[in-house]
Amino acid sequence: MSTSEGTWRLFKTPIHDRSPAIERLPVHLPNQQLAIYRDTDNIQEIANRATAKKTPLTEWFEANLKYPDLAKALTYAEFPQEFTWKTDKPLGPRWEPHKRGYTIGRVYFAHPSSGERYYLRMLLNTVRGATSWEDLLTVNGHVCHSFKEACREKGLLEDDAEWSQVLEEAAHWATGAALRDMFASMFMFCEVTDPRALWDQHYTALSDDIMHHIAASSVSRRSHQQVFVADVLNETLHDLDRILQRNSTLLSNFPSLPQADGGSILAPHPNRLIREEQEYDVDSAQVFVEAAQPKMNAKQREVYDSVLQAVEEKQGGVFFVNGCAGAGKTFLYRAILARVRS
């Protein structure tokens, strides 16, 4: 870092700023508008702003009502070609027809994993002249329950035949655990049109090992005949949720799928973070310790022995380890943790 940049930061001078241009059209779900504010702004004032209630998207509906001849031929992305976004008082945020000039609009990107927001964006790029959220959801006179359903009714989505075929072929050789991993990957990284139909079609294969796990569990202590169908379903959903959580998402993010009811029989601890920390292999930890101890220098060994003594004698203690990058602090921490676990 140069002296100029250092001084700039020491005096807390702003180093970046953001002022959104209307060419980037926001996409938000009903009553989930984007709010942009400074950290010094009053929260109540932010909530009361007209712009918090009126956005380019909500005012697109109003403009389609107000200027039917001009607006109804345009999609949301095409709107800046003929209209200008105004925010001056006292009229507040609104679309007005161009007096001069021409603008190319771009709708903010939405990843397929963002759920309904992704399907809303797909509709906004194809539907013309919508005057309300309900109008946007209406296809051939039928009001759909979700933006995804509306996209499917409009034929914007392909069917799930390819994903179904993959699961069907894999079921001949893959375990239930491997199939659940594959199933979760499809939901996270692929565009599954009808999750519930795919789940119902392949549930038997996805859960084929769960009954054996429950019967073999020391917590459950049941025979195969005593394992209930509801328990198999619940444990399958819990395991699917654990896979999704490892990839920073949740089963609840896919509301069309059945949701786990109650706690897991097989989970050793209800807290996911604690449970993940307890899922280690004792033998591997012992191998790591045996390989790590001869590699320690004198200072590392001193800390290693001091911490383990406090652990083994149940004395507790606070230890501060300092060193530059590459000095071996992480190696030391891993060795201590592996020794305790082994």
C-alpha positions in Angstrom: 0.0 0.0 0.0 1.4 3.4 -1.0 1.7 6.3 1.4 -1.0 8.2 -0.5 -3.4 5.3 -0.1 -2.4 4.8 3.5 -3.1 8.4 4.3 -6.4 8.3 2.4 -7.6 5.3 4.6 -6.2 6.7 7.9 -8.3 9.8 7.5 -11.3 7.6 6.6 -11.9 9.3 3.3 -14.5 7.3 1.2 -12.8 4.9 -1.1 -15.8 3.9 -3.2 -19.4 4.9 -3.9 -22.5 3.5 -5.6 -25.3 5.4 -7.3 -27.6 3.0 -9.2 -28.5 4.0 -12.8 -31.9 3.3 -14.1 -30.4 1.4 -17.1 -30.0 -1.4 -14.6 -33.6 -2.3 -13.8 -34.2 -3.9 -10.4 -36.0 -7.2 -10.0 -37.7 -7.7 -6.6 -40.5 -9.9 -5.3 -43.8 -8.3 -4.1 -43.2 -6.3 -0.9 -39.5 -7.0 -1.0 -38.2 -3.8 -2.5 -34.5 -2.9 -2.6 -33.6 -0.1 -0.2 -30.4 1.9 -0.8 -29.2 4.2 2.0 -26.2 5.6 3.8 -25.1 4.3 7.2 -25.9 7.7 8.7 -29.5 7.7 7.5 -32.4 7.4 9.9 -34.0 3.9 9.6 -37.6 5.3 10.0 -37.0 7.9 7.3 -35.8 5.2 5.0 -38.9 3.1 5.6 -41.2 6.1 5.0 -39.5 7.2 1.7 -41.7 7.1 -1.3 -39.0 5.3 -3.2 -39.2 2.4 -0.7 -42.8 1.9 -1.9 -42.5 3.0 -5.5 -39.8 1.2 -7.6 -39.2 1.1 -11.3 -40.9 -2.3 -11.3 -44.1 -1.3 -9.4 -44.3 1.9 -11.4 -44.0 -0.1 -14.6 -47.4 -1.5 -13.7 -48.8 2.0 -13.2 -47.3 3.2 -16.5 -48.9 0.4 -18.3 -52.3 1.6 -17.0 -51.5 5.3 -17.6 -50.0 5.0 -21.1 -51.7 1.9 -22.6 -51.1 2.7 -26.2 -47.3 3.3 -25.8 -46.4 1.1 -22.8 -48.3 -2.1 -23.5 -46.1 -3.0 -26.4 -42.9 -3.0 -24.2 -41.5 -5.5 -21.8 -39.9 -4.3 -18.6 -36.4 -4.5 -20.1 -37.5 -2.5 -23.2 -39.2 0.2 -21.1 -36.2 2.6 -21.0 -36.3 2.8 -24.8 -39.5 4.9 -24.6 -39.7 6.1 -21.0 -37.5 8.0 -18.5 -37.4 7.3 -14.8 -38.2 10.5 -12.8 -37.7 11.0 -9.1 -38.3 14.7 -8.7 -40.8 16.1 -6.2 -43.7 16.6 -5.6 -44.9 13.9 -8.0 -42.4 11.3 -6.8 -40.9 8.3 -8.6 -42.5 7.6 -11.9 -42.1 6.7 -15.5 -42.7 9.4 -18.1 -42.4 9.1 -22.0 -39.1 10.3 -23.5 -39.0 13.8 -24.8 -35.8 13.1 -26.5 -33.0 10.5 -26.5 -32.9 6.7 -26.4 -31.8 4.3 -23.7 -31.0 0.7 -23.7 -32.3 -1.1 -20.5 -30.8 -4.0 -18.7 -32.5 -6.1 -16.1 -30.5 -7.1 -13.1 -29.2 -10.7 -13.3 -30.8 -13.3 -11.1 -29.1 -16.7 -10.6 -31.2 -19.8 -11.2 -30.7 -20.7 -7.5 -32.4 -17.5 -6.4 -35.7 -19.2 -6.8 -38.8 -17.1 -7.5 -36.7 -14.0 -8.3 -35.1 -15.9 -11.2 -38.5 -16.9 -12.7 -39.9 -13.3 -12.1 -37.0 -12.0 -14.2 -37.8 -14.5 -16.9 -41.4 -13.3 -17.0 -40.3 -9.6 -17.1 -38.2 -10.3 -20.2 -41.2 -11.8 -22.1 -44.5 -10.3 -20.7 -45.7 -7.0 -22.1 -48.2 -4.6 -20.6 -48.7 -6.2 -17.2 -50.6 -3.9 -14.8 -50.2 -5.8 -11.5 -48.5 -8.7 -9.9 -51.7 -10.8 -10.4 -51.7 -9.8 -14.1 -48.1 -10.9 -14.3 -49.1 -14.3 -12.8 -52.1 -14.8 -15.1 -51.7 -17.2 -18.1 -54.7 -17.9 -20.4 -57.1 -16.6 -17.7 -55.6 -18.8 -14.9 -53.9 -17.1 -12.0 -50.8 -19.1 -11.1 -49.6 -19.6 -7.5 -46.0 -18.8 -8.3 -43.8 -17.1 -10.9 -42.3 -20.5 -11.6 -45.7 -22.0 -12.4 -46.4 -19.0 -14.7 -43.2 -19.7 -16.6 -44.1 -23.3 -16.9 -47.6 -22.5 -18.2 -46.1 -20.1 -20.7 -43.8 -22.9 -22.0 -40.6 -21.0 -20.9 -39.3 -24.0 -19.0 -38.2 -27.4 -20.3 -39.5 -30.5 -18.7 -37.4 -32.6 -16.2 -37.1 -35.7 -18.4 -33.3 -35.4 -18.5 -33.0 -35.2 -14.7 -35.4 -38.0 -14.2 -33.5 -40.2 -16.6 -30.2 -39.5 -14.8 -31.6 -40.5 -11.5 -33.3 -43.6 -13.0 -30.0 -44.8 -14.5 -28.0 -44.0 -11.4 -30.4 -45.9 -9.2 -29.2 -49.2 -10.7 -25.7 -48.8 -9.2 -25.6 -45.8 -6.8 -26.4 -45.9 -3.1 -29.2 -43.9 -1.6 -26.7 -41.5 -0.1 -25.1 -40.9 -3.5 -28.5 -40.4 -5.1 -29.4 -37.8 -2.5 -26.1 -35.9 -3.2 -27.0 -36.0 -6.9 -30.6 -34.9 -6.2 -29.4 -31.9 -4.1 -26.9 -30.9 -6.9 -29.7 -30.8 -9.4 -31.7 -28.4 -7.2 -28.7 -26.2 -6.6 -27.1 -26.0 -10.0 -29.7 -27.1 -12.5 -33.1 -25.7 -13.6 -35.5 -28.3 -12.2 -39.0 -27.4 -13.4 -41.2 -29.4 -11.1 -39.2 -30.4 -7.9 -42.2 -32.2 -6.3 -42.9 -34.4 -9.3 -39.2 -35.4 -9.5 -39.2 -36.2 -5.7 -42.3 -38.3 -5.9 -41.0 -40.2 -8.9 -37.7 -41.1 -7.3 -38.4 -41.1 -3.6 -38.1 -44.9 -3.2 -34.6 -45.0 -4.7 -33.5 -41.8 -2.7 -34.6 -43.4 0.6 -33.6 -47.1 0.0 -30.9 -47.1 2.7 -32.6 -45.1 5.4 -34.6 -47.9 6.9 -31.3 -49.9 7.5 -29.6 -46.9 9.1 -32.5 -46.4 11.5 -32.6 -50.1 12.4 -28.9 -50.2 12.9 -28.8 -47.0 15.0 -27.9 -47.3 18.6 -30.4 -44.5 19.3 -33.3 -46.1 17.5 -32.9 -49.8 18.6 -35.7 -51.0 16.3 -36.1 -54.0 13.9 -36.8 -53.4 10.3 -40.4 -54.3 10.9 -40.7 -51.5 13.6 -39.4 -48.7 11.3 -42.3 -46.6 10.2 -42.8 -45.1 6.8 -43.0 -41.6 8.3 -39.6 -42.1 10.0 -38.0 -43.1 6.7 -39.5 -40.0 5.0 -38.4 -37.7 7.8 -34.8 -39.0 7.9 -34.5 -38.8 4.1 -35.5 -35.2 4.2 -33.2 -34.5 7.1 -30.3 -36.0 5.2 -31.2 -34.0 2.1 -31.3 -30.8 4.2 -27.8 -31.6 5.7 -26.4 -31.9 2.1 -28.0 -28.6 1.1 -26.8 -26.9 4.3 -23.2 -27.9 3.5 -23.7 -25.9 0.3 -25.1 -22.8 2.0 -28.8 -23.4 1.2 -31.7 -25.1 3.0 -34.5 -27.5 2.2 -37.0 -24.8 3.1 -35.7 -22.8 0.1 -37.6 -25.3 -2.0 -41.2 -25.0 -0.6 -42.7 -27.4 -3.2 -40.8 -30.3 -1.6 -42.0 -32.0 1.6 -40.4 -30.6 4.7 -38.9 -32.6 7.6 -41.3 -32.9 10.5 -39.6 -33.0 13.9 -36.0 -34.0 14.9 -33.7 -36.5 13.3 -33.4 -40.0 14.9 -29.9 -40.4 13.4 -28.4 -37.0 14.1 -26.0 -37.3 17.0 -26.6 -33.7 18.0 -29.5 -31.3 17.0 -27.0 -28.4 16.4 -25.7 -28.7 12.9 -22.4 -27.0 13.5 -21.6 -29.1 16.6 -22.7 -32.2 14.7 -20.4 -31.5 11.8 -17.5 -30.9 14.1 -18.1 -34.3 15.7 -18.1 -36.1 12.3 -14.4 -37.0 12.3 -12.4 -40.2 11.9 -10.4 -41.2 15.0 -7.9 -43.4 13.1 -7.2 -40.6 10.6 -6.6 -38.2 13.4 -4.1 -40.6 15.1 -2.2 -41.0 11.8 -2.0 -37.2 11.4 -0.7 -36.8 15.0 2.0 -39.4 14.5 3.2 -37.7 11.3 3.0 -34.2 12.7 4.9 -34.5 16.0 8.3 -35.2 14.5 7.9 -32.1 12.3 7.3 -29.7 15.1 10.1 -27.2 16.0 10.9 -26.4 19.7 8.4 -23.5 20.0 5.6 -25.4 18.4 6.3 -28.4 20.7 6.3 -26.2 23.7 2.8 -24.8 22.9 1.6 -28.3 21.9 2.7 -29.9 25.2 1.3 -27.0 27.3 -2.1 -27.1 25.8 -2.4 -30.8 26.0 -1.4 -30.8 29.6 -4.1 -28.3 30.4 -6.6 -30.5 28.5 -5.6 -33.9 30.0 -5.3 -32.5 33.6 -8.6 -30.6 33.1 -6.9 -27.3 34.2 -8.2 -25.2 31.3 -6.3 -22.0 30.4 -5.9 -19.2 27.9 -3.1 -19.4 25.3 -1.9 -16.8 22.9 0.0 -17.9 19.8 1.6 -15.2 17.7 3.6 -15.6 14.5 3.9 -14.2 11.0 2.2 -15.9 8.0 3.8 -19.2 7.2 5.2 -19.7 10.8 3.1 -22.9 11.2 0.2 -21.7 13.4 -2.5 -23.6 11.5 -0.3 -26.7 11.4 0.0 -26.5 15.2 -3.8 -26.0 15.7 -4.6 -29.0 13.5 -2.1 -31.2 15.4 -3.6 -30.2 18.8 -7.1 -30.8 17.6 -6.2 -34.2 16.0 -4.5 -35.2 19.2 -7.5 -34.4 21.3 -9.9 -36.2 18.9 -7.7 -39.3 18.6 
